[in-house]
Amino acid sequence: MPRSSSPSRRKQPRQQRAQATCDAILTAAARLLVRDGYEATSTNRIAEEAGVSIGSLYQYYPNKEGLVLAVLEQHGSRWLTEFDAGLKELAPAPLGVAVPSIIHHILTLKRLHPQLDSLRYALLPVLRPLGHVDTFEQQLFRLVRAFLAARLEEIRPRELDMAVFIIVHTLEALCHAAGVDRPDYLTNDAFPNELCVLVLGYLSLSPAPLGHPPRKAAAPRRKYEQ
């Protein structure tokens, strides 16, 4: 997915050697941020981990915040590019085929790019007060919305923005929780099956009617109340 020049960078690498330097810096930053956390990670430690001088780092990234944003952008862009390609392949498939394939694809991507979830959940609370907008989430919303908009005759929800919000946040929360608390679920075939039931049940044209809680049976009257 094409992107404009990022404010997280001081300048764009134009030669292969410069690109290799940037890649080494971002790889080192991601490794330190996941392992040690935001506060304990400094630009000096990143430069040392990457095997470059601090001057080389500052040629491309203005400060630690800009470098962290670049890490999130790099990981997010890779993930979204692969996810977008998967959605396009599934465009002609019926909903009952497309949704299981999409969920399987999401879990595969999360296994291939395990750092992204850890980085986003750890760093967004730090970056949002600085004015950072989660462009990864915005682009993910757009992709899912476009997918659903082309299938309005197959789904029940009419408020697409709300439907996308519910689906994306539900899947993101469950997959993140599985990665943290039950990583075995990410390789268990039953887990994506249950996620499919959840999503398809929500999108279904004929969902189960919302019932009312059963009334409690009246307590038997005592003799003195008769």
ABEGO torsion letter per residue (X at the ends): XBBBBBAABABBBABAAAAAAAAAAAAAAAAAAAAAEAAABBAAAAAAAAGBBAAAAAAABABAAAAAAAAAAAAAAAAAAAAAAAAAAAAABBAAAAAAAAAAAAAAAAAABAAAAAAAAAAAAAAAAAGBBBAAAAAAAAAAAAAAAAAAAABABABAAAAAAAAAAAAAAAAAAAAAABAAAAABAAAAAAAAAAAAAAABABBBBBBBBBBBBBBBBBAAAX
